[in-house]
Amino acid sequence: MLRSSLTRLRINRDASILLRLVQRSRLASSKTPPKPNAFDFHQKRTSETIVPPASSQWTLSSFVRPLPDLGRIPSNVAAYLFCACIAFHIFSEYGFVLEGAYGISMLPTIASDGDWLWISKYYRRGRDLKVGDVVSFRHPIRPGEYAVKRIIGMPGDFVLRDTPEKGHMMMQVPNGHCWLVGDNLTYSRDSRMFGMLPLALITGKVLGPVRWSGWTIPYLEKLEHGLQPAVLDDGDVE
Amino acid sequence: MLSTLRRSRRTLWHIALPSLWVTASAISLNDNLVEITSVTGDSMSPTLSPDQDTTGRSDYIAWNKWDASGHVQRGDIVFFGLPNRPEDTGVKRVIGVEGDVVVLDARRRPKSGNGNANGNTNPTAGSHDVPESKSWDAWSGRAKVPEGHVWVEGDNWRKSKDSNWYGPISRSLILGKAMAVVLPTEKFGAKPWEGFASGTTVVRERVDTRTDLEVLEAMGTAT
């Protein structure tokens, strides 16, 4: 008799604790923080009725008694996942992104068996680009594919149409276009193949490959533009 | 003082932060799925923005941005980055896809008179050749659309700067395909571009099984 009444007391106590947990978690999401509530073990609830929460918001958790917080965890996880996806998209579309690239056309700048390239999206559509920048662009002939090459000519520049030994015809880069050539001239399919590239296809500038020092620490190997100042050779002038 | 601080922090959590997330979600939606833009200029009159010269109102179109450079068909209205001005976009109709031979329309030959797509209608301006006239003439009346490109033209042949001016555009430039008109509200959901018979004839030829790239590569290794 005593034990059953003690058990009933414990059940009531547990119920009241759980109920307060539910109310507190619901109040925490509303405007004011809840006042710290001392558990009143001696308060005897006559029945195990569910007290409606203060914000009068009936949720699934108000009916799930053993673990009231379980009803809220999946929706929170989904919300955080959604926010993470949105944040990742904004950052990778307008900020920086890490892209994998493989191929022999940019040796020795980019490794043939695959390198992770740190790309800045500020330079998309040709903004602030200069001769010598390595850029990633949407392929003009194969829609859906991306490629990485170096800019040799910007609008107005005169560029050699073929490989230096194979021709001497030059072309002027028109407005809104650029001329791209890979660093590995022999094995690169670039503007010598597909012609002038519209700057609108450029998605970003490659700041450099991410390499590893000592297998643990990543570092960015900044790419140089490769241009050298002209040197006046006036050895013949006396 | 404390209540002001608490109130401003509450404002941050309950108004500013959700607005930021809503904006970011709208931007993500715009980039990947659907974007709504206005169509300015006369190059697509009277299909799109027919009242622009008289009332200044332009039509707003909802663009489908999912896999925009995917399967593009003749007759689609597309939204693309301009090849001559990378920061701007254009709206034109796809006339020919890769492999087609477009029989050029003599009315659309680039001259100083036509191609003024933004309302510069000076009837007394003399019509003379522009630099693009020479490259149009170089096609000799038949333009073969290369691999991965499309030929676009504006519906208004009098005032359209399209592929007749800048040549076929790469399919990768296409950012979206038209879904429906959004504004004005009288035309909501309409697709006024359907059923348009373009005056330009297109000879649909079978594409050579070897792609242009493969042909060029074969030529490259041979030298």
Interface residues (C-beta under 8 A of the other chain):
Chain A: K31 C83 C85 I86 A87 H89 I90 E93 R125 G126 R127 R138 H139 P140 I141 R142 P143 G144 K166 P174 N175 G176 H177 R189 M193 F194 P198 L199 A200 L201 I202
Chain B: R10 W21 A24 S25 I27 S28 D31 N32 S69 G70 F80 G81 L82 P83 N84 R85 P86 E87 P146 E147 G148 H149 I169 S170 R171 S172 L173 D212 L213 L216 E217 G220 T223
